[in-house]
């Protein structure tokens, strides 16, 4: 029979051949490195049969799919080790996640300990050394139920598969371990060499708080030891940069049980950082022709029904009532902005209309996913909505992309772009969705920007461009978003008078630049490890005296700096100068003015930078010009 390779070349092979046979026919080296295969677009095990005229691609550790297959196989290896060590453990699900995997176990009344992770790792190594083949078999739903009669979670999963109409399921056997799985998997446990179990957490079965709490073990797996070591080093660096730890150390924010999980309170320094970011944003939006607007925190529930949020998003919303009228607490700012547009008759000459609001929104997040400022229930978006004509759409999207690029350049962020397309749950016509998606693609192509497609992850009312920032240690964070929306203007009957004197429907762009301001502060904190650029640093300058003899001059300097609008604090305690400098460095203060008698007598300033570098005996006017320059240029440098 004939099969076709990715190059288009035809390869003749024996009937009954497997993907491994294809690899072996191409070269012995490829067969040795083959991990799995893709047949007619479907990922399969390396020993899966091939058929006449199939298109076959061999997967090795060089392919993007390989890590996921390795990690899925490592999850099974871990589950097998757990069941060998803990006879009462019931396995549930074990998916691959970004950079690793996890598996959930029902341990009855027992709980895993950190010491257990070491035992499990040793057992995994033992199983790997046994070189157990991992084999797939397909059985009927009834046979699968019999085989897993002692595993209630697997029974529930099998019944869910049956409800979708499937008559069979695939199982994977690995020595004394069998699991329900689609696959594919590595063919032998000996291929799994470089892994680490990372942490233990609680997790509700199927994410439902009404279900039993399970024990979740997280792990990671890599093809090379150097890759595993690099990842573990990155995790250690991430711990040092954790914005929750730094937020406490630098006195930025607090989240208190008395207030409620997911509701951050900004302390004075965090408030200064946030206010600086927000003021920067206001100025940049005004420069680009946006109008600042404000909408209420709650709007009538009927309005949320009209928008589609009630049917498609209400599980993420909070509701209340006033005078027996139902209201929804806003999870987004778009409804108020549409009402701004509707507040008067619009002509084509008035478009585009660009409305900007630093709007606080509330979303019902499950307690298990809350994480410092990164995932909260109340946050502020730098939200804007642009209503424009079809002819203006491309230019408006390009202008937003340019805006994002400018802002991310200020903070030194590289980024990647994804286009998220129509989800299963959506509103509006397919024609409008196609137009909106095409508009996003056209703008990115016009800018010559590379992008990935994230199928089915758009908002329910429109596709979107997601911009993911790369931080200092290589992690990606979702921040800026651009959504093209033909649907809400139709639902809200928005229109403008065209050049022909007739009513026309505008197109709406939803967009954020930083995204959640709160989340962006968390990302900045971790990206800079708390060493904020001087222009956004909560405290830009600390004035420190050496003895009480310099107090008057120090107070004079402090007053002048504050009058210039700089964020300044003081340390006039009766402590040794070395102690005061160390404390300022622990608090990551960018500039310390060290004032001794020489500086006081000659009306000079000596500056110690956070880096340890010093600038001695400067004229105060020269120092002020450095600060002004840093503020104006938004520099990342500590000094010019």
URPE-V23732 format. One record per backbone hydrogen bond with DSSP energy under -0.5 kcal/mol. CO is the residue of the C=O (numbers start at 1). NH is the residue of the N-H. Records with the same first field share a line. If there is no record, write none. Layout:
CO = NH / NH
//
This chain:
1 = 13
2 = 53
3 = 11
4 = 56
5 = 8
9 = 5
11 = 3
14 = 17
17 = 50
18 = 22
19 = 23
20 = 24
21 = 25
22 = 26
23 = 27
27 = 31
28 = 32
29 = 33
30 = 34
35 = 46
36 = 59
37 = 39 / 44
38 = 40 / 57
39 = 42
42 = 39
44 = 37
45 = 48
46 = 20
48 = 19
51 = 54
54 = 4 / 56
55 = 40
56 = 6
57 = 38
58 = 60
59 = 35 / 36
60 = 63
63 = 66 / 67
65 = 69
66 = 70
67 = 71
68 = 72
69 = 73
70 = 74
71 = 75
72 = 76
73 = 77
74 = 78
75 = 79
76 = 80
77 = 81
78 = 82
79 = 83
80 = 84
81 = 85
82 = 86
85 = 87
86 = 89
90 = 106
93 = 104
95 = 102
97 = 100
100 = 97
101 = 219
103 = 217
104 = 92
105 = 107 / 215
106 = 90
107 = 110
113 = 116 / 117
114 = 117 / 118
115 = 119
116 = 120
117 = 121
118 = 122
119 = 123
120 = 124
121 = 125
122 = 126
123 = 127
124 = 128
125 = 129
126 = 130
127 = 130 / 132
128 = 131
132 = 189
133 = 135 / 175
135 = 173
137 = 171
139 = 169
140 = 144
141 = 145
142 = 146
143 = 147
144 = 148
146 = 149
148 = 151
150 = 152
151 = 155
152 = 156
153 = 157
154 = 158
155 = 159
156 = 160
157 = 161
158 = 162
159 = 163
160 = 164
161 = 164 / 166
162 = 165
167 = 141
169 = 139
170 = 181
171 = 137
172 = 179
173 = 135
174 = 177
177 = 174
179 = 172 / 181
187 = 134
188 = 191
189 = 192
191 = 193
193 = 195
194 = 222
196 = 220
199 = 218
201 = 216
203 = 214
204 = 207
205 = 208
207 = 209
208 = 211
212 = 205 / 214
214 = 203 / 216
215 = 105
216 = 201 / 218
217 = 103
218 = 198 / 199
219 = 101
220 = 196
222 = 194
224 = 228
225 = 229
226 = 230
227 = 231
228 = 232
229 = 233
230 = 234
231 = 235
232 = 236
233 = 237
234 = 238
235 = 239
236 = 240
237 = 241
238 = 242
239 = 242
242 = 246
243 = 247
244 = 248
245 = 249
246 = 250
247 = 252 / 253
248 = 251
251 = 269 / 270
252 = 267
254 = 265
256 = 259 / 260
260 = 263
262 = 264 / 377 / 378
265 = 254
267 = 271
268 = 272
269 = 273
270 = 274
271 = 275
272 = 276
273 = 277
274 = 278
275 = 279
276 = 280
277 = 281
278 = 282
279 = 283
280 = 284
281 = 285
282 = 286
283 = 287
284 = 288
285 = 288 / 290
286 = 289
291 = 356
297 = 330
299 = 328
300 = 303 / 304
301 = 305
302 = 306
303 = 307
304 = 308 / 309 / 310
308 = 312
309 = 313 / 314
310 = 314
313 = 316
314 = 317
316 = 364
318 = 329
320 = 327
322 = 325
325 = 322
326 = 301
327 = 320
328 = 299
329 = 318
330 = 362
333 = 337
334 = 338
335 = 339
336 = 340
337 = 341
338 = 342
339 = 343
340 = 343
341 = 344
346 = 497
347 = 350 / 351
348 = 351
352 = 354
353 = 355 / 387
354 = 291
355 = 385
356 = 293
357 = 359 / 383
359 = 381
361 = 379
363 = 365
366 = 369 / 370
367 = 370
371 = 374 / 375
375 = 371
377 = 363
379 = 361
380 = 517 / 518
381 = 359 / 383
382 = 513
383 = 357
384 = 511
385 = 355
386 = 388 / 509
387 = 352 / 353
388 = 507
389 = 392 / 393
390 = 393
392 = 396
393 = 397
394 = 398
395 = 399
396 = 400
397 = 401
398 = 402
399 = 403
400 = 404
401 = 405
402 = 406
403 = 407
404 = 408
405 = 409
406 = 410
407 = 411
408 = 412 / 413
409 = 412
414 = 470
416 = 468
417 = 452
418 = 420 / 466
419 = 421 / 454
420 = 464
421 = 458
424 = 426
429 = 433
430 = 434
431 = 435
432 = 436
433 = 437
434 = 438
435 = 439
436 = 440
437 = 441
438 = 442
439 = 443
440 = 444
441 = 445
442 = 446
443 = 447
444 = 448 / 449
445 = 448
452 = 419 / 454
453 = 455
454 = 421 / 457
459 = 462
460 = 427
461 = 487
462 = 459
463 = 484
464 = 420 / 466
465 = 482
466 = 418 / 468
467 = 469 / 479
468 = 416
469 = 471 / 477
470 = 414
471 = 474
475 = 471
477 = 469 / 479
480 = 467
481 = 512
482 = 465
483 = 485 / 510
485 = 508
487 = 491
488 = 492
489 = 494
490 = 493
496 = 498 / 504
497 = 348
498 = 501
502 = 498
504 = 496 / 506
507 = 388
508 = 485 / 510
509 = 386
510 = 483
511 = 384
512 = 481
514 = 516
515 = 382 / 517
516 = 520
517 = 521
518 = 522
519 = 523
520 = 524
521 = 525
522 = 526
523 = 527
524 = 528
525 = 530
528 = 531
530 = 532
533 = 536 / 537
538 = 540
539 = 590
540 = 591
541 = 569
542 = 544 / 593
543 = 571
544 = 595
547 = 550
548 = 551
550 = 554
551 = 555
552 = 556
553 = 557
554 = 558
555 = 559
556 = 560
557 = 561
558 = 562
559 = 563
560 = 564
561 = 566
562 = 565
566 = 568
567 = 540 / 541
569 = 543
571 = 545
573 = 575
576 = 580
577 = 581
578 = 582
579 = 583
580 = 584
581 = 585
582 = 586
583 = 587
584 = 589
585 = 588
590 = 610
591 = 542
592 = 594 / 608
593 = 544 / 595
594 = 596 / 606
595 = 546
596 = 600
597 = 601
598 = 602
599 = 603 / 604
600 = 603
603 = 620
605 = 618
606 = 594
607 = 609 / 615
608 = 592
609 = 612
613 = 609
615 = 607
618 = 605
619 = 623
620 = 624
621 = 625
622 = 626
623 = 627
624 = 628
625 = 629
626 = 630
627 = 631
628 = 632
629 = 633
630 = 634 / 635
635 = 535
//
